[in-house]
């Protein structure tokens, strides 16, 4: 019997694991919106129902202990990737059906739940499968390949569907074939991980303990988060810093796709894949990298208000686009790139505040709680964004989005940051 390798070279599995982590999230949160818009679902229904896909990420801290207690992280990864693959195949089969909307929503939700659980297992496996020095060295690799997955799903996949539409296929057929292709690719990715992921020595279920004791320990750690100093301003920041962006993000793709008669820009599916899914994502990555470098050089306190402004002020670009309705793709690309760059730069502040909130003995669990609050802060405003847009029209809706940035500025003022937090530590000369 062949010995199972405890370690493999990180490049054999870290990049592909984070591609597998990124694809289903982007499919659920962004590509589903474009799909439903192309299938003539109303903006009200798109925003309301696709916002529910955030729910597994909101509540995942509550079931994350189960991933530790039962089976191995490797086993959870394999099981969740199979579920994601099956969900994608089911979505592909459901798209051409008469009752496509409830069917696809159901399978998207299964995929979202599987993806959130996969995130828990994959992040834990990353720490088990790498030495401590390798964990630090490969942080940039995992982030980069997560973004590669974003471009592949939000850009490449949407452009493929647009290409098939342009070749004369019906919209339903084009998207069904696209999802079949994606399901096949994800299945191959799952098989790759089944054979190539290492078998870390410490990847085993947590030591046995009574269910009652485990529950008590978990809720003790959970409650400690809410007893932290200045926790209420931090919770307010998690809930309202992205209040405007949560509404905007659900309506960007519908705005780009809707014809000028309905107040949109009238782009094709392929053009949306390029503008929003490729140029926009690259700009987002650049903003994030710039934000990380800025905090490293001067600390979060110095950059906090710059980042808040970068996050919120570019939303005014969509007011311009809604009134001007430019046909020039260069102008549209530039506008989306500026907004996404600002979002990437401004989101760095959000990430750093979450890290600050998680400081202490139970930082892994507390960071997961922070991400759950972040998802809740996105989910609730997004649910009503389609209804608002349908009643206000794009012009007034984007003006409302700009006004919705006010809570983001108010909660930024509540945050207290140590001047040295996040800043590079200068070495003193001997």
N, C-alpha and C positions, 0 to 999 in steps of 0.2 A: 504494500500500500504506500502510495506517495505521501511524503510528509507535506503538510500544509504550511506554506511559507508565512512566518510571523511578520515579516517585513518585505516590502517591495520598494523599488525606486519610486519616490513620490510622483515623478512625472508620468508614471504608468497609470496613476489613478486619481490624483488630486484634480487635474484639469477636467477630466471627464465626469467626475463626481459632482463638481460644481456647475458644469453644463446641465447635468441631470437635475440639479437643484433649481436652476434658474428657469428652464423651459416651462414646466407646468405652472409656475407662478405667473409668468408673463402671459401664457395662454389664457389663464383664468381671469387675470386682471385687465388685460389690454386687448388681446386678440379676440376674445369673446365679444367685446364691445363692437369691434369692426365687423365681425361676422354677423351679429344681430342687426347692425345698421344696414348692411348689404342685403339682409333678408327682410327689410322693411318693418322691423320692430320699432315701436315708438321710442323716442328718447326717454320718456317717463319710465317705461318698462325696462329699458336697457339699464338705466342708472339704478333703479330700485332693486332689480333682481341680481344684477352682476355685483352690486355692492355687498350682497350677502356672502359672496365668495371670500370676503375678508374674515368671516366669522371663525373658520378654523385657526387662523393666525391669532385672532383675539384670544381664544380660549386654550390655545395649545399649551401654555404653562400648566394648566390644570391636569392634563394627561401626560405631560412629559415624564413624570416619575414612572409611569407604566413601561416606558421604553427602557428604563434602567432595570426595572424589576423582572420583566419577562424577556427571555431570549437574549440574543446578542445584538449589538448595533448592526453588525453585518447582516444578520438575519432580517432585521427590520428594514434595512435598505433594500434588500432583495425583494421582500414582500411588497413594499410600497411601490417599487419600480414596476413590478408586475401589475399592480392595481392601476397605476397611472397609464401603462400601456393599454390595458383592457378598456379603461375609460376613454382613451383617445379613439380606439377602434369603435366603441359604442357611439361616440359623438359623430364620427364619420358616417356610420350607418344611419343615424337619426336625422342628420341634416336634410336629406331629400324627402323625409316623411311629412305627411300633412300636419301631424302634431309635433313638429320639430322643436317648438319652443319649450314646453315642459319636459320633453325627453332629454334634450341637450342640457337644460338647466340641471336636471337630476345628475347626469353623468359629469358635468362640470363640477358640481358640488362634491361628488365622490373623489374626483381628481384633486380638488382643492384640499380636502381632508387628508388624502394620501400624501399630497405634497407637503403640507404643514408637518405631518408626522415624519416624513422623510427628512425634512430640515433638522428636526431634533436629533434623529439618528446620525445623519451625515456630519453634523457639527461635532457630535460626541465622538464619532469614529475618527474624525480628523485629528483629535487630540490623542486618541489611543494608537493610531497608526503611524504617528510621527514622533520623533524625539523632540524634546522641548526646543532645542535650537532650530530644528527643521520647521516646527510650527510657526515660529516668527518669520523664518525665511520664505515660507510659502503663502503667507497672508496675501501678498500682492498677486500671486499666481491664482489663488482661488477667487479673488475679487475680479481679476481680469477675465477669467473664463466664465464667471457668472455674467459679466457684461457681454461676452461673446454669445452666450445663450440668449441674452436679451436682443441683440442685433439679429441673430438667426431666426428667432421666433417673431419678434415685432417688425423686423425688416424683411428678411429673406422669405419667411413663410407667407407673409401678406403679399409680397411682390409675386410670389409663385401663384397665389390665388388670383391676383390681378392679371397675370399673364394668361392663365387658363380662361379667364373671363374674356380677355381680348381675342383669344383664339376661337371664340364663338360658343363656348360652353355656357349653359345656364349658370346663374350664380350659385344655386344649390349644388349642382354637379361639380363646379370648380372648387368650392370649399370642401365638399365631401372627399374628393380626390386628394386635396391638399392635406386633410386630416388623416387620410389613410397613409399617405407618405410619411407624415410626422409620426404616426403610430408605429410604422415599420422601423423608422430610424430609432425611436425610443426603445423598441423591443431589442434591437441589436445592441444598443447602449446597455440595456439591462443584462443581456447575455455576457457582454464584455465584463461588466462588473462582477457577475456571478463567478467568472473564472479568474479575473485578474485582481480583485481586491485582496489585500493581505488578510491574515488571520492573527491579529494582535493578541499577545498572551493575556492581556488584561481585559479583553473583550468578552466578558461573561456577565450573566445576570448578577444584580446586586445581592449581597449576603441575605440569607433568609431572615425574615422578621415578621411579626404578626401584622396583618392588614391594619389593625387598629393603631399599632405603634407607628407604622409607616404614614398613615393619615395624620396622626398627631404631629409627627416630625415635619411633614410637608406643610401643614397649615401654620405651624410655628414659624417656619422659614418664610412662608408667604406673608404672614402678618408683620414680620420684622421689617419688610419692605415699607409698609405703610406707617411704621413707627420711626422712620428715618427723620433726621432733622430737616426742616424746610421741605417736607414731602409734598405739601399741598401746592406750592408754586410749581414744583416739578411736574406733578400730575396735570396741572393746568397747562403747562408748557407742552406736554405730550399730547394733550387733547386739542389744543387750539393753535399751536404754531403752524400747522399745515391745514387750517380750516378752509382757507381759500383754495389751496392747491387740491384738496380732496374733491372739491366741486368742479374745479377746472379740468382735472385729469379725465373725468368721465365724459366730458363734452368736447374734448379736442378732436378726437377722431370723427364723431358725427358732424362737427363743424367743417372739418376738412372735406368730408364726403358729400354733405348736402349741397344741392345746386344753389346758385345765386338767388333763384326765385324764392328759396326758403331761407335765405340769409347766410348760406354757406359758401365755401370756396369752389365747390364742384370738382374736386380732384378725383382721379380714378383710384381704384383700389391699389394698383401698383405704385402710383405716385405717393399715396399715403404711406405705403410701406417704406418708400425711400425717404420722404421728408421727415416723418415722425419716428419711423422704426430704425432708420440708419443714421441720417444726419443728426437728428435729435438725440439719439442715444450716444453718439460719439461726443457731441457737445456736453451731454450730461456727464460722461466719463471725465472729460477734460475739466469740467467745473469741480467735480469731486476730487480729482488729483490736485488741482490748484488749492482747494480748500484744505486738504490734508497738509500740503506743504506750508500753507500760510499759518495754520495753527502750530505746526512744528517749529516754525521760526519765531513767532511772536506770542503764542499762547491764545487760548480761546477768548479770554476776557478782552483782549485788544481787538479781536476780529468779530465779536458777537454781533454788534449792530451793523457792521458791514455785511455780514452774512444774512441777517434778517432782511436788510434792504435788498440784497441780491435775490433772496427767495421771493419777495413779494412785489417789488416795483416792476419787474418785467411782465407781470400779468397784464399791464396796461397795453402791451403789444397786441393782445387779442382784441382789445377795444378798437385799436387802429385797423386791424385786419377785418373786423366785422363791419366797419364803416367804409373802408376803402375797397374791399373785395378785390385785391390785386390778382391779376391773371399771370403775372410774371413769377415763374417757379423759383427764380433766384431770390426774389424778395421774400417769398413765403418760406423758403429754406433758411434764409438769414434770420427771419423773425422767430421761427421755431427754435433755431440754434441758440439765439440769444436767451430766450426764455428758459430753455433746458440747461444751458450753461449756468445761469443764475440759480436755477433750482438745485443743480449739483453742488455748486459752491455753498449755497445756503443750507443745504441738508447736512453738511459737515457739522454745523453747530448742533443740529438735532442729535446726530450720532454721538458727539462728544458729551452732550448733556446726559444722554442715556448711560454712557460709560461712567460719568460722575455719579449718577443716581445709583448705579450698581456697585459702587465701591463698598468694600467690606468683606466679611467672611463668606457670604453666599452669593458672590458676584454672578455666577453662571445663572442661577435661578432668578435672581433679581433683574439681570439683564433681560431674561426671557419675559418677565412681567412687564418690563418697560416696552419691549417690542409688542406685547399684547395690547397695552394701552395705546401705542402708536397705531396699531391696526384699527382699534376701536375709534380713535380720532379721525381716521380716514373713512371708515365705514359709515358712520352716522351722517356726516354732512353729504357724502356722495349719494346716499339713497334718495335724497330729495332734489338733487341737481337736475335730473332730467325733467321732473315736473316743473321746476322753476323755469328751465329753458323753454319748454313747450308753451308756458304761459307768458313769458316775457319776450321771447325772441332772442336771437343771439346777441344783438347789440346791447339791450338792457341787461341780459344775463351776464355778459362780461363786465359791464359796469358794476353789477352786483358783486361779482367776484373781486373786483378791485376794492370795493367797500368792505368785503369780507376779510381783507388782509389786516384790518384794524385790530381784531383780537390777537393776531399773530404778533403785532408790535407790542400790545399791552402785556402779554405773557412773557415776552422777551425782557421787559423792564423788571419783572419779578425775580428773574434768575440771578443768583449771587454766585460768582465764579472767582476762585482764587487766581490772582494774576499769573501764577506759574503753571496753572493746570494745562496740560497738553504741550507745553513749551519744551523745546530742547534744553537739556541740562548741560550747561557749559562746564567743561573740565577746567579746574584751577591748575595753574602751573605749580610744580613742587617748590 
